[in-house]
């Protein structure tokens, strides 16, 4: 997968060397790919098809460049590079490099995912049609039953209330179904991506700067956690049956369990405690939840909501909570200051690149700048992630995307989720909620774009998942708010969709995530499959379906496991 074949034919009387570098590797030097002997001679090599690639043919003896070209190869393609010398009109000779693709090699690598997407959408549509028919049938049967009772002179319907009035009673209050659907959908996508994503590069994490869908799933889940904290702790401790101390004990217990579960997942495949990775996905959840939930418990005691709500009704989700806002803003502010001002031995102050080959290999051991340095000093090089996404391209050292400095910005992301939760709990009208969710989403997205200059590698603060940069946090919150608003309109306002089948994993999210991580690679969740997209996509979808089925069965049996 993600490769093509390049056949090189040289007619030169001197040996040459072909150098390459992918476009994704920012400011990286060209590196040797293959040596081409003096001709006539044929050489073959496998090339990557993920990113556009720059090539240069150089003389082996003096290193002078003979020719250069750029190409974005097609997956499974067969290409021919002809190197020959031609005589120009003035009697001198020039070397030409002609790259051509063989005909009849149309392998549609993306066809499996298009077919899978069509099947999935068809399944969802069929599910909704069946649900609509069942609901319509049930309503018709109930109406017929009531008419039959009335016609027979029965008294099951109050004589003071007509059958039409009875059927038009407002539905009972329900959960915010759109939030559960968002959580369940995000969780299923995480399972799908963590189990290979069909081997497609665009369903995996980006090497350094930039975004793919895989880079947004983890922060979306943290954002959703913030929304849930606001909904579950909407009242001050005095209005609940729990004391503030009891609430804090529950917060500490849950945080500790999440952190330990993160270590359990990290211990898979490790043979020594000296190489146990300490940072983890659930570890970051635990710390962020501890900070945000604690602030919610402490500061709600000192907020006189009734007075301020009356004075600032349109800002009731912001002004009364100014103490929490002061605390939340301190976290990204501290992260930015440390990132760009902390001196790192042997590295430029404020360096935020991947190190290795980046910038012509001038900062080889500076991966992640201050973030990587703090992890190596405080945790030790053996206790952080050894194969970051940037390693394959930049040839970098160990770097942990769930490192210590990123905890500060991820905490702020949960606070932004908390703000979205306040919108859902303090405002009662659909229009108020939707306008505010969209407004916050667009506003945060605009700030993120300004910070990165709406570019990938430039700007003050590039969007970077590995370092959880501020622009990345704001982008994640922005997209999370807009998706939540869209789902809220579809599900909770217009009632066009119930959220099925995606909300089932939501109620047992920790069980599904931990189970999918611990049992990854074990039968019947997965098994060895051929290395092609069709087989790998089937395996990823199969694993995701099995975990969805488990969540569905747990839901039907009313088994809800929470921490």
N, C-alpha and C positions, 0 to 999 in steps of 0.2 A: 504494500500500500504506500501511497504518497511517493512513488518513484517512477522514473522513466529510464529508458536505455539510450545511451549516447555512444554511437560508433564513430570513431575518428580515423580518417584516412589521410595520411601525410605523404606528400611528394617531395618534401624538403630533404636536402642532403645533410642536414644537421639535426641533432636531437633537440626537442623543445619540451616545455613543461606548461601544462594548462593549469591556471590558477582560477579560483572562484570565490565568491562571497554572496550570501543571500542579502536581499534588500532589507530584510528585517533587522539585520545586524548593523546598528547605527554606527557610522564612522569607523567601521572595522577594516583592517587590512585584508588584502586578498591572501588566501592560503592555498598551498599546492593541492591539486586534485589528482593528477596523473601525469606521468612522464611519457612523452610520445617519442619513440626511437626514430632515427633517421629513416626516411622513406626509400622505396615504397614500403609502407608498413601500416597495418590496421590495429587499432586499439579500441577496446570497449570499456565503458565505465557506467555505473549507476548514479543518477543524479536525482536530487530532491525536487518534488513538484509543488511543495507547499507555498513557497514564496518566489517572487521574481528573483533571478540570479544574474549577477554580473560575472563575465569571464574575461580572462586575458591570457594570450599565448605569448610566452617569453622564451628567449634563447637561453639554453641551459648554461652556456659558457659565460656570457657577459651579463645576463639578466635583462637585456634590452627587450622591450615589448614589440612583438611582431604584429599582432592584431588584437582586437577586443570586440565583444558583442554582449548584448543582454537578451535574456530569454526567460519566459515563464512557461515551463514545460507542462504538458498535459499528463495527467496520471495515466500510467500504462503505455504512454506513447513511445515510439521508436524514432530516434533522430539520427541524422548523419551529418557529421562535420567534415567537410572536405578542405584540406589545407594544401594549396598549390601556389606555385610561383608563375606569374604571367609577365610577359614583356610588354612594356608600355610603348607608346608611339615614338618616344625619343630614344629608344634603345635601352633604357633602364628597366629593371624588373621590380615588381612589387609582389608581396605575398597577400593572398586573399583567403579569408576564412568564410566559407559558405555553409550555413546551417539550414538543413531542410528536414522536413518530417515525412516519414514514409506514409503513403496512402494506404487505406484499408485497415487502419489501426484505431478505429473509433470505439474506444472502450468508455462507456458512460459510467464513470465512477460514482456519480451522484444519483443515478437511477434508483438504487435501493432505498435511499432516504426519501426520495419523492414518492415512491410507492408506499412506504411505511406511513408517511404523512397523510397521503390520500386515504389509506385504510383507517387510520386513527380518526380523521375528521368524519369519515363515513360512519364509523362506529359511534362517535359522539352524536351525530345527527340522528342515527337510528335510535339511540338511547332516548333522546329527547322526544322523538315522534312516538315511541312506545309509551313513554311517561305521559305525554299529552293525551293519548288515546285512553289510557287507564284512568286518568283523572276525569276525563270527560264521561267515561262510562260510569264511574263511581258517582259523579254528580247527578247523572241521569237516573241511576237506580235510587239514590236518596230522594230525589224529587218525586219519582213514581211512588215510592213508599209513603211519603208524606201525603200525597194526594189520595192514596188508597186509605190511609188512616182517617183522613178527614171525611172521605166519602162514606166510610163505614160508621161514622159517628163516634170515633174514638176520641179520647181526651189526652193523647200524648203530646199535642201541641196546645200551648196556652191559648185560650179563646180570645184573649186580648191582643194577641200578636198573630198576624197573618203569616202564611208560609213564606211569602216573599220577604217579609221582614226578618224571619228567622234565618233565611239563607244569606242575607246581606250583613249579618253581624260581622264586625271587624275581626280579623284573625288575631290569635294570641301573640303577645310579644315573643320574638325569637332572637337568637343570637345573630350577630353580624355575619351572615353566611358568606359574604364576599371575603371576609378576612380568613375564615376557615378554608375557603376554596383557594385563596392565594397561598396560604401556608402549605396545603396539600399538594398543589401544583408545583410549587418550588421544591418540596421534598422529593417528589417523584422525578423531577428533572435532575436533582442532585444525585439520586440513585442511578439514573441513566448515564449521566456524565462520569460519575465515579467508577462505573463499570465499562468504561471504554468509549461510550458515545458513538459506537459503530466504527471507531477508528478514524473519524473525520477530524481533521485538524481544527476546523472552525467550531467544533464542539469541545475543544480542550482549551486550557488556559493559554493566554498570550504570553510570549517569552518574557517581556518586560513591560514597556509602556503600551497603552491601548486597552481595548476591551473585546471580549467575546461573551457570548451568553453564559458560558461557564464561569466567567469572572464575576457575574452579578448574582449568582444563586446564593452563595454564602452570605453576602451583605444583605440581600433581601430577607433572608431568614432572621438575621439580627434585627433588621428594621421591624419585621413583623413581631418579634419578641417585645420590642418597645411599645408597639400598639397594644399588645396583650397586657402588658404591665399597667398601662393607663386604664384599660377596661376592667381588669380584675381588682385594681386598687383605686376605683373611682371615688370612693368615700374616704374621709379622714378616719383615723383609728377610733375616734370617739363614737362614730356612727356604725361601727362593726362590732361583732361579738368577740373580736380578738383584741387584746391589748397590744400596744406598740412593741412591747418586749416579745410577745408571742409571734408577732409578725416578723420581727428581726430574727428570731430563732428559725422560723420557717425559711427565710431568705438565706441564712447561713447554711442551713442543711441542704437546700437545693443546690446552692453554689458549690458546696463541697462534693456532692454526688456527681455533678456535671464534670468537675475537674478530674475526679477519680476515673470516671468513665472515659474521659479523654486519654488518660494515661493507659487505661486498659486497651483501647484501640491502638494506641501507639506501640504497645508492647508486642503486637503481632509480628512475628518474624525476627524479633530481637533475641539475641542469645546472651547478652551481658547488660547489666545495669549501667555500665560505662558508656554505652551507646544508645541508651533509651532517650528518645526525643521527648523533651518536656513540653514545649508549646504544642497546642492541639486546637482543633476546631471547637470542641466542647469546652476546652479550657478557656478559650476566648469568650465563649458564651457565658461561662460561669462568672468570670471577672466583671464583664459588662453588666450582667444581671445583678450582681451584688452591688455595684456602685449605683446603678439607676434605681433599683428598687429601694435601696437604703435612702437615697435622696427623696424619693417619693414619700416614704414613711416619715422621715424627719421633718421635711419642710411643710407638708400638708397641715401639720399641727399649728403652724404659725401663719397660715394664710386665711385671712378673713374674706372668704369668697363672696358672701352675700352682699357686703358693702361695695366691693369693687365691681361685682357683676352688674349692680344697678347703675354704677357710674360709667362703666365702659362695656356695655353689652356686646358691641361688635368685636371687642378685643378680650373677651372673657377667657379665651384659651391662651393668652400671652401675658397680659399685665399682672394678673394675680400670682403668676408663677415666676416672677422675676428672680427670686432667690435660686430656683432650680436652673434658670437660664444662665445665671452668673457661674454656677458650678459647671454646667455643661460646656460653656464656651471656654473654660479654662483648659480643658483637655486638648482640643485641637490647637489652641494657641501654644500650649507647652510643646506639643509634638512638632509644630513648625519651627519653633525657636531652637529646639534641640537638633532637629534635622539639619538646619541651615547654619547654625552658629557653633555647634560643638566641634572642637578640634579633634581630628582623627589622625593618629600617627601614620605618617607615610601617605596620606591622602589629602586632596584639596578640601578645605573647609566648605561644607555645603554640597559636597558631591552626592548625587542621587542616581548615579548610573549603575549598570550591572557589573562593572569591573571586567576582568578578563580581556577579551579582544576589543572592548569598547574604547572608542577614542584612540585608535591605533595602538591599543594595548599599553597605554601610558599609565593606567591606574589598575594594574592587574589584580592586586589584593584588596581592592576597595569596594567590593560588592555591597551595594546597599548603603554605603557611607556610614553615617552615625548609627543607623538601625542595625546593620550587620555587626558593627564594632561592639555595640552594647551587648548583643546576644552572645558574641564570642567571649567577651570579658565576664559577664555575669553568669551565663549558663555553661560555657565551655563549648568548644567546637564539636565535640562528640555528641552533645545533647540537642543539636539543632538539625534541621532538615538537610540532608546531604545531596539531594538531587533536585534543586530548584528548576523551574521551567526555563530559566535563562541559561542553564548549564550547557545544553546541547548546542546552542548557537554561539554563545559568548565564551564557552569553556571556562566557566567561573568556579569559584570555590563554594563551600557550603553556605547556604543562606536560608533563613526560615521565614516564609510568608506569614506565619502566625507569631512573629517575634514580639518582643516586649514593647518596643516603641509603638508598634501598630495598635496595641491595646488602647492607647489614648484616643486615637481617632475612631476606633470601633465603638468605644463607649459613647462618643458623641453621636454616632449613627443611631444607637439605641435611643438616645435622648430625642433625636429627630423622629423616630418611631413613636416615642412617647407623645410628642406634639401631635402627630396624626391621630393617636388614640384620644387625646383631649378633644379634638374636633368631633370625633364620633360620639363622645360621651356628653359634651357640654351643649352641643347644638342639636336640636331635635328635628328640624326641618331638613328634608332631603336636599333642597336647593342650597341651603347654607353649607351643608357638609360637602357637597360636590364642588361648589365654587372655591371653598377654602382648600380642599385637597388638590385641585388643579392649580390654583394660584401658588400654593407652596411648592408644588412639583415644578412648575415652570420657573419660579423664582430661583430655587436651588440649582436647577439645571443651567440657568443663565450665569449664575455666579461661578459654577464649575467651569463653564466654557470660557469665561473671562480669565480664570486662573491658569488655564492651559492654552489660552489664545486660540481655542477651538482647533488645535492641532494635536498631533500624536506625541511628538518628542520635544516640542518647544514650549514656550510659556513659562510663567513663574513656577507653577506646580503642575507637572504633567500628571495625567490620569494613570495611576500605577497600582495594580492590585497587589503586587508583591510587597510593597511598602505601605499599603493602605493610606495613600496620600490623601490630603484634604479634598482635592478635586475629585478623586475616586469616591470618597465618602459622599460628597454632595451629589455626584452622578447617580450613585446607587440609591440614595434617598429620593432623588428626583424621579427616577424611573419607578421606584416602589410606590410613591404617592400617586403617580399617573395610572399605574396598573390597578392599584387599589380603587381609585376613583372610577375607572372603567368597569371593573367587576362589581362595584357597588351599584352603579347605574343598571347594569344588566340583571343583577341578581336581587338586590334589596329594593330597588326603586321600581323598575319596570317588570320584574318578576318573569323575565324571559328565559331564565335559566336558574336551576336550583343549585348549581355548582357540582352536581354529580357528573362523573364519578370521582372528582378530584378532592372533595372535602373529606372523604373517608380516612386517608392517612393523617389528616390534621389532628385528630383526637388522640392518636397514639404516635405522635411524631418522633419522640425519643426512642421508642421501641423500634420503629422502622429504621431510623438512621443508624442506631447502634447495631442492630441486627444485620443490616446490609453491609456494614463495615467489618464486623467480626466474622461473618460467614461468607465474605467475598471469596470467590474462587472455589467454593465447596459445592458439591452436588447436593440437591438438584438446582441450586441457584445459578450455577454456571459450570461449564466444562470446557475442555479444549476444543477449539474450533479452527477451521482453516483461516489463514491470514488474508482474507479479502473482505471488502466492505459488506457484502450481503450476509456473510456468515457472522461477522462481528456485530453487525447491526441487529441481527436476529438474537444474538446472545445478550446484547445490552437491553433490548426490548423484553426478552424473556425474563431476565432478572428483575426488571422494573415491574413487569406484570405480576410476577410471583409475590413481590412485596406489596403491591396494590391489593392482590387477592387476600393476603394475610390481614391487611388493614380492614378490608371489607368484611371478612369473617369476624374479626374482633368487634367491629361496629355492630354487626347484626346480632351478635351474642351479648351486646352491651358490656363488653370488657374494655374498660378505659384505664390505661396505666399511665399515671402521671408521677412526677417527682415532687 
